[in-house]
Amino acid sequence: MDISRKNFFIGSAAVVAATSLKAAVREPVGKIQGFDESNESKTDGPWEPFSDKKVRVGIAGYGVCTFGAVFSFQDHPNVEVVAATDLDPERCKKLAEVVHAKRTYPSAEEMIDKEGKNMDAVFIATDAASHADLVLRALDRGYHVCSAVPALLGERQLDRAPKMIEAVKKSGRVYALFETTAFRPQAIAMRRIYEAGGFGQLAYTEGEYFHHSDPNWKSIGSYKGWRIGLPPQYYPTHSNGFYTCVTHGHFTEVSCVGTTSDHPVYKERKNPYGNPFHSEVAFFKTSDGGSARMTVAWGLPGYHGELGRCFGTKGCFRNDRFAGDNSIIKNLKLIRTGLPPGVKNNGHHGGSHPYLTDDFLRAILVPGHKLCVDVATALNTTVSGVYAHLSALKGGETLKIPVFSI
Ligand SMILES: NC(=O)c1ccc[n+]([C@@H]2O[C@H](COP(=O)([O-])OP(=O)(O)OC[C@H]3O[C@@H](n4cnc5c(N)ncnc54)[C@H](O)[C@@H]3O)[C@@H](O)[C@H]2O)c1
């Protein structure tokens, strides 16, 4: 998908309906779904250098998605990768080679505890269950930290949310959630339109993350099986991000419907979460006074993707098109700027990876830079999904959602 001046249509519903969406294709056989999209957008001007300094980064995690190595830290001119770790010695060695790390550690905990003043920041790319505690540990030791999604995993970790807010406040360090939706071309365009008032009142948002898998997630695997039977709305950031990372607002209430399955993983709740649902659709009230429908589905084949749409009183954005008042958006930069020399966009997750890294580095090095997915947006995006799952377990009961701010 390519949002550029050339194909950015305004107005006509017929034109909007006639466009096709590259992401809406059948899943390719043999590829890890969601990890190899290549819809890199054209750029709107070059990357501008912002500092002569280098941030010394330690990277944790080289699992099935090789996440520690695919966010371009090793290529960014403002980074020196000083350390790498994975619990698995072979993965640790490979990660260190790929990111050119000087030192290795047998665990993220050891890296965080022992690097001392030789490291400034940590990238937590370990399994989803370990993020929150490693983030808290890194902030406590005085490091800036970014993590893969989600910010925390499930009801059992809800107590970490206020601790993360406090830790950021107390340390004065940056915490960024690497939510890939935030720097997808569509989300960038929608954020700029929203901030310029192009939607008017944002009355309705849709987001969805379809990722079909067998209930045991044999096709991907996961450390200690954290993906097996995962409640879909415990992994809500790719869908919720189409509201929270566009508006920086939050959800206030949720009612959610879960769909059950005959497979023993769900029917007999043979999973670490006691979860009976393969797919969950949440309906939220938003802080804009509107609503949002956010879907996360593991059990629905034939479609894969992360997509979102915003509908406001002055216009709407769907597929890769804005339909509304052209005069409001005509001077906006709706596509991404270029990347630093040496950084090549790998196209993963809509080409979002290097933009998340660049945003994190700017938040560290540029005074006053507003991080896109800061700790408040990270938690508002993640915790709302946990409440959605709790609502589904209660047959769709409406639940109030706590709000996080910094
Ligand atoms: N679009 C996206 O944003 C997106 C896509 C894919 C994966 N992810 C996230 O990326 C993360 C990594 O995914 P994955 O599939 O590679 O995970 P995985 O479960 O396959 O691997 C996790 C790795 O972390 C290592 N690890 C766990 N605890 C550790 C510790 N204390 N110290 C050092 N290493 C440790 C494990 O040994 C393992 O190699 C997950 O949190 C996942 O949610 C996000």
The ligand as an SDF file (V2000), in Angstrom:
LIG
                    3D

 44 48  0  0  0  0  0  0  0  0999 V2000
    4.2100   -6.6240   14.8990 N   0  0  0  0  0  0  0  0  0  0  0  0
    4.8510   -6.7570   16.0390 C   0  0  0  0  0  0  0  0  0  0  0  0
    4.9830   -5.7690   16.7270 O   0  0  0  0  0  0  0  0  0  0  0  0
    5.3930   -8.0930   16.5050 C   0  0  0  0  0  0  0  0  0  0  0  0
    5.5580   -9.1670   15.6140 C   0  0  0  0  0  0  0  0  0  0  0  0
    6.1740  -10.3290   16.0640 C   0  0  0  0  0  0  0  0  0  0  0  0
    6.6050  -10.4390   17.3870 C   0  0  0  0  0  0  0  0  0  0  0  0
    6.3980   -9.3690   18.2370 N   0  0  0  0  0  0  0  0  0  0  0  0
    6.8430   -9.4380   19.6380 C   0  0  0  0  0  0  0  0  0  0  0  0
    8.2480   -9.6220   19.6520 O   0  0  0  0  0  0  0  0  0  0  0  0
    8.6250  -10.3800   20.7920 C   0  0  0  0  0  0  0  0  0  0  0  0
    9.5160  -11.5210   20.3350 C   0  0  0  0  0  0  0  0  0  0  0  0
    8.7340  -12.4140   19.5650 O   0  0  0  0  0  0  0  0  0  0  0  0
    9.2820  -13.8520   19.1930 P   0  0  0  0  0  0  0  0  0  0  0  0
    8.2310  -14.5240   18.4000 O   0  0  0  0  0  0  0  0  0  0  0  0
   10.6490  -13.7640   18.6080 O   0  0  0  0  0  0  0  0  0  0  0  0
    9.3430  -14.5210   20.6490 O   0  0  0  0  0  0  0  0  0  0  0  0
    9.8270  -15.9730   21.0740 P   0  0  0  0  0  0  0  0  0  0  0  0
    8.9530  -16.4330   22.1700 O   0  0  0  0  0  0  0  0  0  0  0  0
   10.0220  -16.8420   19.8840 O   0  0  0  0  0  0  0  0  0  0  0  0
   11.3170  -15.7140   21.6050 O   0  0  0  0  0  0  0  0  0  0  0  0
   11.5940  -15.0120   22.7610 C   0  0  0  0  0  0  0  0  0  0  0  0
   13.1070  -15.0600   22.9510 C   0  0  0  0  0  0  0  0  0  0  0  0
   13.4100  -14.3100   24.1340 O   0  0  0  0  0  0  0  0  0  0  0  0
   14.4100  -15.0220   24.8540 C   0  0  0  0  0  0  0  0  0  0  0  0
   14.3030  -14.6400   26.2580 N   0  0  0  0  0  0  0  0  0  0  0  0
   13.2460  -14.8080   27.0940 C   0  0  0  0  0  0  0  0  0  0  0  0
   13.5260  -14.2960   28.3090 N   0  0  0  0  0  0  0  0  0  0  0  0
   14.7840  -13.8020   28.2350 C   0  0  0  0  0  0  0  0  0  0  0  0
   15.6310  -13.1600   29.1650 C   0  0  0  0  0  0  0  0  0  0  0  0
   15.2430  -12.9470   30.4430 N   0  0  0  0  0  0  0  0  0  0  0  0
   16.8630  -12.7980   28.7750 N   0  0  0  0  0  0  0  0  0  0  0  0
   17.2750  -13.0220   27.4930 C   0  0  0  0  0  0  0  0  0  0  0  0
   16.5090  -13.6180   26.5610 N   0  0  0  0  0  0  0  0  0  0  0  0
   15.2790  -14.0040   26.9250 C   0  0  0  0  0  0  0  0  0  0  0  0
   14.1010  -16.4850   24.6120 C   0  0  0  0  0  0  0  0  0  0  0  0
   15.2330  -17.2960   24.8380 O   0  0  0  0  0  0  0  0  0  0  0  0
   13.6460  -16.4780   23.1570 C   0  0  0  0  0  0  0  0  0  0  0  0
   14.7290  -16.7030   22.2710 O   0  0  0  0  0  0  0  0  0  0  0  0
    7.3340  -10.8620   21.4290 C   0  0  0  0  0  0  0  0  0  0  0  0
    7.0810  -10.1140   22.5580 O   0  0  0  0  0  0  0  0  0  0  0  0
    6.2560  -10.5940   20.4010 C   0  0  0  0  0  0  0  0  0  0  0  0
    5.0550  -10.2300   21.0140 O   0  0  0  0  0  0  0  0  0  0  0  0
    5.8230   -8.2230   17.8130 C   0  0  0  0  0  0  0  0  0  0  0  0
  1  2  1  0
  2  3  2  0
  2  4  1  0
  4  5  1  0
  4 44  2  0
  5  6  2  0
  6  7  1  0
  7  8  2  0
  8  9  1  0
  8 44  1  0
  9 10  1  0
  9 42  1  0
 10 11  1  0
 11 12  1  0
 11 40  1  0
 12 13  1  0
 13 14  1  0
 14 15  2  0
 14 16  1  0
 14 17  1  0
 17 18  1  0
 18 19  2  0
 18 20  1  0
 18 21  1  0
 21 22  1  0
 22 23  1  0
 23 24  1  0
 23 38  1  0
 24 25  1  0
 25 26  1  0
 25 36  1  0
 26 27  1  0
 26 35  1  0
 27 28  2  0
 28 29  1  0
 29 30  1  0
 29 35  2  0
 30 31  1  0
 30 32  2  0
 32 33  1  0
 33 34  2  0
 34 35  1  0
 36 37  1  0
 36 38  1  0
 38 39  1  0
 40 41  1  0
 40 42  1  0
 42 43  1  0
M  CHG  2   8   1  16  -1
M  END
$$$$
